[in-house]
Amino acid sequence: MPFQSALGFAVPLAVAIAALGSAIGLGRMGAAAMEAIGRQPEAASKIQLAMIIGFAFVEALTIYALVTMFILQGKIS
């Protein structure tokens, strides 16, 4: 299998796996934060701040995967 064909299959698959992992992580993080807020409502602002910062880091990893896909996509042709 030529290099370009391998990249043509691997690049979209890698981005799909990164997006799936990100979605699972964001869902679990959001669920845990909502459960924590439900148990301790007076700490909602601190929990929400930590949740938003965590969401930003997880999304950044997905965006890095997307940017890498665009860089490697130029190598295919």
Summary of the structure (lengths in Angstrom):
residues: 77
radius of gyration: 17.6
end to end distance: 14.9
largest distance: 58.9
contacts: 189
relative contact order: 0.17
helix: 95%
strand: 0%
